Amino acid sequence: MKNAVIIAGGAADLPLDELDGRTPIEVARTPNLDVLAQIGRVGTAALTPNGCDADHEVCWMSLLGYDPGLHPGVRAPLKAAAMGLTLDPIDWVFHVDLVAASDGQHEDDARLLDASIGAITGAESRTLFDDLRAYWKLHEPELMGAYTLIGGEHGRGLLVDSSGSRTGRGREYQQVETAPPQEIVGSPWVEHLPAPIAGLTQGTSAGEDAADVLCRLIELSRGYLATHPINAARRVAGKRPANMAWIWGHGRTPRLQSFADRFGVRGAMINAADVSSGLATLIGWDRLDVPGMTCSLDTDYAAQGRAACGALDDFDLVCCHVDAPHEASRAGDLAAKIVAIEEIDRHVVGPVMRALERFGDAERDANATGWRMLVLPDCVASIATRKSDPAPVPLVMAGAWVRSVVPRPFHERSALASDLKIRPGDQLMEYFLKGGQAGVRVGRRVK
């Protein structure tokens, strides 16, 4: 059986007043998704478990068949895996974001002004990280013997603490809480520094020591980056300086059963996003690079579609992730989101569906290889709030042994009215690959 999964990142939305209560998927022209919906099944998948935020890593672990509740705090380790880093299971990994904080000369003193530092170039980002690494080593040589600062593009990097694997005496970060910088913009950043988790009665000292180390590094970065020549030039140019390194979002690399061992299927991933790329690496999938592929609205949709079609000859399952709709949601750009959905339908869904059809219908022809296709968003991404929502996502599935008694269109309201409701979402992959085939039982939590 040949299988294809098309992820229209963040395509799902909540009803919008400007669309008369409809969603971008409802108003977009999607003739290929319409065909899939007529020949297959429409339903929903709860990719965000109860009590969890609709974070990328949570939704993607569910989508690929792994329970995110068993692997908390994996976003930074997934980014490390996407970067090709091989870490010890007891190493801790943190995000390090270059942010803009007030400089103490204004009434908004000690507030986080910008979590993303727009328009920072790759060269600026790499230089700031390289120079900060050298500064930390100069002023905290013993501490930096266990830490590794890894620079990245757009002012985003990683910090790895290998003290546990190197000395056997690792710090207790599981007792520390940190704050994502994008959630504290406009707030006094000093109130959100790494700190021991409130209410802990055991190991408080270890948590305080670990939090204190991170606070020292943040404070050192603030003193150094404020006077860096790059930031001086940015101020002259009227740009905000990247004058503090904010450390947050720690975790350890999860131990995941390979996808081939779990489902008996060899997979490949086509995408440009860190989280899905890192997860693909950890579950043993091949990652296929495509020239022109980005995480933004400027991605080459047609190139991603062609790559997915070509990969079907070599892999049992091909997953193609296009994150453009999510990028439009983050920007609050409704028109761009609708266009992105239409481009995915035209350049990815349509060509992949036609490529799959050449493998024949295994339900009716015993000699055919057969195929199945699944299209869904990874999360509900609200244009109105510019944030992800934990609501179930709509899905459409077609192929051998996938039939619906009541054909329905593919959009959020229609999907919610369907009796196909996959909860929890980590049951989705098993249902997609195996459901309906003779002699195969799937998890009882799938309706």
C-alpha positions in Angstrom: 0.0 0.0 0.0 1.2 3.5 -0.9 0.2 6.2 1.6 0.4 10.0 1.4 -0.3 12.5 4.2 -0.6 16.2 3.2 -0.4 18.6 6.2 -1.8 22.0 5.4 -0.2 23.7 8.5 -2.7 25.8 10.4 -5.3 25.8 7.6 -8.2 25.2 10.0 -9.7 28.3 11.7 -12.6 29.4 13.8 -15.7 31.1 12.1 -14.9 34.6 11.1 -17.3 37.6 11.0 -15.7 39.0 7.8 -16.5 35.7 6.1 -20.1 35.7 7.4 -19.4 33.0 10.0 -17.4 30.8 7.6 -13.8 29.8 7.7 -11.0 30.2 5.2 -11.3 26.5 4.2 -15.0 27.0 3.5 -14.5 29.9 1.1 -11.3 28.7 -0.6 -11.6 27.1 -4.0 -10.4 23.5 -3.4 -11.6 21.2 -6.2 -9.2 18.4 -5.4 -10.2 18.3 -1.7 -13.8 18.3 -2.9 -13.1 15.2 -4.9 -11.4 13.5 -2.0 -14.3 14.3 0.3 -16.8 12.8 -2.1 -14.9 9.5 -2.6 -13.6 9.2 1.0 -14.5 10.2 4.6 -14.5 13.5 6.4 -14.1 13.7 10.1 -12.0 15.2 13.0 -9.0 14.4 15.0 -8.3 15.7 18.5 -4.5 16.3 18.1 -4.3 18.4 21.2 -5.0 16.3 24.4 -7.1 17.8 27.1 -5.1 20.1 29.3 -2.4 20.7 26.7 -1.7 23.8 24.7 -2.0 23.4 20.9 1.8 23.6 20.5 3.5 22.3 17.4 5.3 19.5 19.1 2.1 18.3 20.8 0.0 18.3 17.6 2.8 16.6 15.5 3.5 13.9 18.0 -0.2 13.0 18.0 -0.4 13.2 14.2 2.4 10.8 13.7 1.0 8.3 16.3 2.9 9.1 19.5 1.3 10.1 22.8 2.6 13.6 23.6 1.6 13.2 27.2 4.4 10.7 27.6 7.0 13.1 26.2 6.6 16.6 27.7 9.0 19.5 26.9 10.4 18.1 23.6 10.3 21.2 21.4 13.9 22.2 21.9 15.2 18.6 21.6 13.2 18.3 18.3 14.9 21.4 17.0 18.2 19.9 18.0 17.4 16.8 16.1 16.4 18.8 13.0 19.8 20.5 13.2 21.5 17.1 13.1 22.7 17.2 16.7 23.3 13.9 18.4 22.7 14.3 22.2 22.9 12.1 25.2 19.4 11.2 26.5 20.2 13.0 29.8 21.4 16.2 28.2 19.1 19.2 28.6 18.3 21.4 25.7 17.0 25.0 25.9 15.8 27.5 23.4 17.9 30.7 23.3 16.1 33.7 21.6 17.7 37.0 21.0 15.1 39.5 22.2 14.8 43.3 22.7 14.5 44.5 26.3 14.2 48.1 27.4 17.5 49.7 28.2 16.5 51.4 31.5 16.3 55.0 30.1 12.5 55.0 29.6 9.4 54.5 31.8 9.0 51.0 30.3 12.2 50.0 32.1 12.9 46.2 32.4 10.1 45.2 29.9 10.4 42.8 27.1 9.8 44.8 23.9 10.1 42.4 21.1 10.4 38.6 21.1 11.3 38.2 17.4 13.6 41.0 16.4 12.2 41.5 13.0 14.5 41.8 10.0 17.6 40.5 11.8 19.8 39.0 9.1 21.4 35.6 9.2 24.9 37.2 9.4 23.8 39.4 12.3 22.3 36.4 14.1 25.4 34.2 13.6 27.8 36.9 14.8 25.8 37.8 17.9 25.6 34.1 18.9 29.3 33.5 18.2 30.4 36.5 20.1 28.1 35.8 23.0 29.5 32.2 23.2 33.0 33.6 23.5 31.9 36.2 26.2 30.2 33.5 28.3 33.3 31.3 28.1 35.5 34.2 29.1 33.4 35.2 32.2 32.0 31.7 33.2 34.7 29.3 32.0 33.9 26.5 34.5 30.2 26.7 33.8 30.7 26.8 30.0 32.7 23.6 30.2 29.4 21.8 30.3 27.3 24.2 28.2 27.2 24.5 24.4 25.6 27.5 22.7 24.5 26.8 19.2 23.6 29.8 17.0 20.8 29.8 14.5 19.0 32.0 12.0 16.6 34.8 12.8 18.0 35.2 16.3 17.0 31.8 17.5 19.5 29.2 18.9 19.9 26.4 21.4 21.7 25.9 24.6 22.8 22.3 25.6 23.8 21.4 29.2 25.8 18.2 29.1 26.9 18.3 32.7 25.0 15.1 33.5 26.6 13.0 30.7 30.0 14.6 31.2 30.3 14.5 35.0 27.4 12.4 36.2 26.2 15.4 38.3 23.6 17.1 36.1 21.5 20.0 37.1 17.8 19.5 38.1 16.0 21.5 35.5 12.8 19.4 35.9 12.3 21.6 38.9 12.6 24.9 37.0 9.9 26.8 35.0 10.7 29.2 32.2 8.6 31.5 30.1 8.3 31.7 26.3 9.4 35.2 25.3 6.4 35.6 22.9 4.0 35.3 25.8 5.6 38.0 28.0 6.0 40.8 25.4 5.2 44.1 27.2 5.7 42.6 30.7 8.5 43.1 33.1 10.9 40.4 32.0 12.5 40.2 35.5 9.2 38.7 36.8 9.5 35.8 34.3 13.2 34.8 34.7 13.8 31.1 35.2 12.7 30.1 38.7 11.9 27.0 40.8 8.4 25.6 40.1 6.1 27.2 42.6 4.8 24.8 45.3 7.6 22.3 45.2 8.4 20.8 48.6 11.3 18.6 47.6 14.5 19.4 45.8 13.9 23.2 46.1 17.6 23.9 46.6 18.5 22.0 43.4 15.9 23.9 41.5 17.1 27.2 42.8 20.7 26.4 41.8 19.7 25.4 38.3 17.5 28.4 37.8 20.3 30.7 39.2 22.7 29.4 36.5 20.3 30.3 33.7 19.6 33.8 35.2 23.4 34.4 35.4 23.7 33.7 31.7 20.8 35.9 30.8 22.2 38.8 32.9 25.6 38.4 31.3 24.1 38.5 27.8 22.2 41.7 28.7 25.3 43.4 29.8 27.3 42.3 26.7 24.8 42.5 23.9 23.6 46.0 24.8 27.0 47.5 23.6 27.7 45.1 20.7 28.5 46.9 17.5 25.7 45.2 15.6 23.2 46.5 18.1 24.7 50.0 18.0 24.3 49.9 14.2 20.7 48.7 14.5 19.9 51.6 16.8 21.3 54.1 14.3 19.2 52.5 11.6 16.1 52.9 13.7 15.8 49.2 14.5 15.4 47.5 17.8 18.5 45.9 19.2 18.8 42.2 20.0 20.2 43.1 23.4 19.3 40.0 25.6 19.5 36.2 25.2 16.3 34.7 26.7 16.6 31.1 27.8 13.5 29.0 27.9 11.6 25.8 26.9 13.9 23.0 28.2 13.6 19.3 27.6 15.4 16.1 27.0 15.5 14.1 23.8 12.6 11.6 23.9 13.1 7.9 23.3 10.7 7.0 20.5 10.1 3.7 18.9 10.9 3.9 15.2 7.9 4.4 12.9 8.9 1.3 10.9 8.8 -0.9 14.1 5.6 0.7 15.3 3.6 0.5 12.0 5.6 -1.6 9.6 5.9 1.3 7.2 8.9 3.2 5.8 8.3 6.9 5.7 9.7 10.2 4.4 9.1 13.8 5.3 9.0 16.8 3.0 9.0 20.1 5.0 11.1 23.0 6.3 9.8 23.3 9.9 12.1 22.4 12.8 9.5 20.5 14.9 8.2 18.2 12.3 11.8 17.7 10.8 13.2 16.8 14.2 10.4 14.4 15.0 10.8 12.7 11.6 14.5 12.2 12.4 13.8 10.7 15.8 11.3 8.2 14.4 13.7 7.1 11.6 12.1 8.8 8.6 14.1 10.1 5.7 14.0 13.9 5.3 13.8 15.1 1.7 15.2 18.5 0.9 13.4 20.5 -1.8 14.9 23.6 -3.3 12.6 26.6 -2.8 10.8 25.0 0.2 10.3 27.3 3.1 8.1 27.6 6.2 6.6 30.8 4.8 4.2 32.1 2.2 7.0 32.2 -0.4 7.4 28.4 -0.4 7.5 26.7 -3.8 4.2 24.7 -3.6 4.7 23.1 -6.9 8.2 21.9 -6.0 6.8 20.3 -2.8 4.1 18.6 -4.8 6.5 17.2 -7.3 8.8 16.0 -4.6 5.9 14.2 -2.9 4.8 12.5 -6.1 8.3 11.3 -6.9 8.9 10.0 -3.4 6.0 7.6 -3.6 8.0 5.2 -5.7 10.6 4.8 -2.9 8.6 5.0 0.3 5.5 3.4 1.8 4.4 6.7 3.3 5.2 10.2 2.2 4.3 13.2 4.4 4.4 16.7 2.9 4.0 19.6 5.3 3.2 23.1 3.9 3.2 25.7 6.7 2.1 28.7 4.7 -1.5 28.9 6.0 -0.1 29.0 9.6 2.3 31.7 8.7 -0.7 33.7 7.3 -2.5 33.2 10.6 0.4 34.4 12.6 0.4 37.6 10.4 -3.3 38.0 10.7 -3.5 38.0 6.8 -6.8 36.4 5.9 -6.4 36.9 2.1 -3.0 35.2 2.2 -4.4 32.3 4.2 -7.1 31.6 1.6 -4.6 31.8 -1.2 -2.2 29.4 0.6 -5.0 26.8 1.0 -5.9 27.1 -2.6 -2.2 26.7 -3.7 -1.9 23.6 -1.5 -5.0 22.1 -3.2 -3.8 23.0 -6.7 -0.1 22.1 -6.4 0.1 19.4 -3.8 -3.2 17.7 -3.1 -4.2 17.4 -6.8 -0.9 16.1 -8.2 -0.4 13.6 -5.3 -3.9 12.3 -5.6 -3.3 11.6 -9.3 0.1 10.1 -8.6 -1.5 7.7 -6.1 -4.2 6.5 -8.5 -1.6 4.8 -10.7 -1.1 2.2 -7.9 -4.6 0.9 -8.4 -7.5 0.0 -6.1 -6.4 -2.8 -3.8 -10.0 -3.2 -2.6 -11.2 -4.3 -6.0 -8.0 -5.7 -7.6 -6.0 -8.2 -5.6 -2.9 -7.5 -7.8 -2.9 -3.8 -7.2 -0.5 -2.1 -4.8 -3.3 0.2 -3.6 -3.2 3.6 -2.0 -4.6 5.8 0.8 -4.4 9.6 1.2 -5.0 11.8 4.2 -5.2 15.6 4.2 -5.6 17.7 7.4 -4.2 20.7 9.2 -1.8 20.1 12.2 -3.8 22.6 14.3 -6.5 25.2 14.3 -4.7 28.5 13.8 -6.9 31.5 14.5 -6.6 34.6 12.2 -8.4 36.6 14.9 -6.1 35.8 17.8 -3.0 34.8 15.7 -2.6 31.9 18.0 -3.3 28.1 17.9 -6.5 26.7 19.3 -6.9 23.2 20.8 -10.1 22.4 18.9 -10.1 19.2 16.8 -8.9 19.6 13.3 -10.9 18.5 10.2 -9.5 15.7 8.1 -10.4 14.0 4.8 -9.2 10.4 4.0 -9.7 8.4 0.8 -8.4 5.3 -0.8 -8.8 1.5 -0.5 -11.4 0.4 2.1 -12.2 4.0 2.9 -15.9 4.7 2.2 -18.5 7.0 3.5 -22.3 6.4 3.6 -22.9 10.2 3.7 -20.6 12.2 1.4 -19.9 15.6 2.9 -17.8 18.6 2.0 -14.4 19.2 3.6 -14.4 22.0 6.1 -14.6 22.5 9.9 -18.4 22.5 10.4 -19.0 19.5 8.1 -16.2 17.6 9.8 -17.6 18.2 13.3 -21.0 16.9 12.1 -19.4 13.6 10.9 -19.4 10.5 13.0 -15.7 10.0 12.4 -14.1 11.4 15.5 -10.6 10.3 16.4 -9.8 10.9 20.0 -7.1 10.9 21.2 -5.3 12.1 18.1 -2.4 9.7 18.5 -4.8 7.0 17.2 -5.1 8.7 13.9 -2.0 7.2 12.2 -3.0 3.6 13.0 -6.5 4.3 11.8 -5.2 5.8 8.5 -2.8 3.0 7.8 -4.7 0.0 9.0 -8.4 0.9 9.6 -10.9 -1.0 7.5 -8.5 -3.6 6.2 -9.4 -7.3 6.7 -8.1 -8.7 10.0 -6.9 -5.4 11.3 -8.1 -3.9 14.6 -7.4 -0.3 15.6 -7.6 1.4 19.0 -11.1 1.3 20.5 -11.0 5.0 21.1 -11.6 5.7 17.4 -15.3 6.1 16.4 
